[in-house]
C-alpha cells in the first residue's frame, strides 16, 4: 500500500507542466515565477510571452525581446518612473527608449 501511494505521489508531481512550473496564482516568464496581483488589473499582461508587439494586450504596448532571442515579454514603453511598472520592475532607459523591465 505504501509503495502504491509513493508511485501515485510521484506520478502527480510528474504531471506538473515544464512549460509552466508555477503555482496557479503565479505567471511563468523567463524562467521565473511572478506573483499575480489580482486586485490590480493595470499590470495583468506585463510579462506575457510575445514575439511581436501586436501580441501584447493593454495595458502593455511593447514586446521587449533581448538581442539574439526569439521571444520576449510584454511591457510598457515610455514609462514614467517606477510607479508605471509592476512591483519589482524598473523603468529603465535603453536603446529602444524608457520601458518597464522585469527583475532579473
N, C-alpha and C positions, 0 to 999 in steps of 0.2 A: 504494500500500500504506500509506504514512504517513497519508494522508487517511482511509483506512478505519479505522485504529487510533484516530485522533483522534475520529472520529464515534462509534466504539464506546465510547471512554472518556467522551465527553460524554453518551452515552446511559445509561451506568451511573451517572454522577453524578446525572442527572436522575431516576433511579428511586428515589432516597432519599426517603422519606416526609416531607412537610412537617409532618404531624401528629407525627412522632417523628424529629427530625433527629439524635438522639444515637447514640452507639456502642452495640453490643449489651450492654455491661456498665454502661450508664447508664440512668437514668429521666428522661424529659422532664416537667417540671412548671413551669407558669407562665413559659414562655419560656426556661427554663434546663435544662441537663443536669446531673444529680446522679449521682455515683459510687454504685454499689450496694456494700454491704458484705455479700457472700455468706456470710462467716463468722459473721455475727451476725443471725439471723432476727428478733431483737427489733424491728428497725426496717424490716422488709420492706415494710410498707404505708404508711409515712409518705410523704406526698407524692402518694399515689394521687389522681387526679382524682375528685371527687364532687359531687353536687348535694344530697345529704341524708346525715345521719349513719348511717342504716341501710346505706348503701353501703360504709362503712368496715369493713375486716376487722381482727381482732385483730392486733396489739397497739394499734391506734389505736381511739379511741372518740368522735371528733368530726369533723364536716365543717366546716372553717373557710372561710367564704365572705365575701369583702370586700364592704362596702356597695356596692350597685349592680351587683355581678357576678352571673352566673347559675350559676357553678360555682366550686368551691374545691378544697381538698386535705384529705386525711385527716391527722389529727394526734392528739395525746394531750391531753385536757383534764385539769385538776387535776394538772399535772406537779409534781414535787418537786425542782426545781433542774435545772441543765444535764445532769446525769447521766441524767435521764429521757428526754432528747431525743437524736436522731441528731447526729453530729459536725457542727458548724457551725450547728445550730439553737439557738434560745434559749428558755428557759422564761420567758415574759413574761405579765404581768397586763394584762388588757384588760376591756372591758365584759362579756365572756362568762366572765370568770374567768381563772385561770392556764392557759396551754397552750403547747405547743411550737410555735414559729413558725419557718418556713423562712427561710433567708437571703434577703435582697433582691437 
